[in-house]
Amino acid sequence: MILMHVTHCTMDELYSIYKELLQNTSTKFNRFLLHSINWEPKLIGITGARGVGKTTMLLQHIKQSGIEKDSLYVSADNVLVSSVGLFKLAGNFYRHGGKHLIIDEIHKYSNWSGEIKNIYDSYTNLKVILTGSSILDLYHGYGDLSRRLISYRLPGLSFREYLLFEENLSLKPTEINDIINQKTDFRIDKPLMHFKNYLKRGYYPFYKEGDFNSRLSSAINAVLEIDIPKYLDLKISTIEKLKQLMQIIADSSPFKPNISKIAEMLKISRNVLPNYLSFLERAELVKSITSQTKGIRALGKTSKVSLSKQYKSHDCFIAQ
């Protein structure tokens, strides 16, 4: 009886948090992916870098789809979720008529893929939507659910979305070749000024909340100090090496890395450095530009390395 009472109180509190978040969510601006997702599958996963708007997009989906009463949004790092357990929470929700369970920051819950699999197999008519920022950890978890899960990725704002968000300028998605060949019919006042501002701060929707540099720095540090180490079980000394490597890339981006020289600067083995670069790329902190060489000759070719788009953009319009 005591356990049932605790669960009931916990669910009431989670519903209260959900309703408050829903009430404070604006539907004025929607990310492109909101209308591109097929929301019908039983299990959907959405990944993306920290701060690109996954949580807001899910709450907007609930409001605009008219499923508020049948839904529950929870964050997996909420202590209330941990106290009940995802499987038990899902069962309680389902038995009381719940149909749509949205779980944010799923990677912060231990053994999440195992419990999601059990939820999927146990509750026939329950739809579950997952989001996660720790792309490294999700690679493994998504692999365990590959036959069940439909996955999507939400990038940061494209220049087109930025213009809508900043200037309320609505443009159709446009391919880069059409822009180059001037096969477009839209007009933008002072496009270079807007594009310059976009490159500086326009990738993340949170730029409008102020303290952009501080928020961006926090996002990068969270990936380096929490996401990557959690997935790889790294030592503190290794985390510091990754930070130093990020600084080298930031100072030189884009560049063709000299593996031996950088390894010497970091005082690590030359054989280890490619792994470090791979960790940073899979966490979406950097982007490698692969060689155009094809076949076996491409093996061992060193790629150029640049900061990922959200930290130093080199793209123009994106077809989104």
C-alpha angles and dihedrals in degrees: 000000000000091000091050090050093051091048092049092050091046092051091049090053092048090051090050092053090046094051093048092050090048092050092052095048116106120213094195094105123035128191115238093246093062091075095036099059121096099226094189102085117099095237124033128175125197121190131182143137120291113281101016093120108264095140094048091048093054094048089049089052090054093049097044096044095054094236098120096120094048095046140079126192118200134168112230092220092059109116089224090062091050092049092056101030126233096259094050091044091052091048093050091048093047096048090054093055101273116156107170121047115184115193117190125198090014093171090069091067117086116242090002096156092055094051093044089053090052091048090050093050096042106045110051101189100035116110116207128196119192131193130188139173098193098085092178094059093042093058089070097039094047089051090059090053098038095123093049108035131079108203135202134180125220113204124191123275118306117219088258092055091044091057090051092047095044105030103018086239110153115207131171118245107272132195117236093236091056090053092049091048091045093240093145134103101201127105126209123191110228095353096176092054091051092045092051090052090047092055091051100047113344103100095077122056089214091074087093091060093069132239089072098167092049092049092047092050090050091052092051093046091049090056093046097041102033116014101044097038092047092054097042100030091231129184120245090249090058092050089055090052090053090052091051090049090051089052092051091051092046092052094048106028122176102029144131104253120232098216096198095048095047092046088053092050091051093041093232135122116281089230092057098054097075088056091052091051090049091052091052093047095048088051088053095242095117136021126216120214105214126218118260089224109119133211126011092334088070091065111103093013110142114233127216112255128214136171111269117266095260091060101037117005122210097167129093121201118356123210094243 
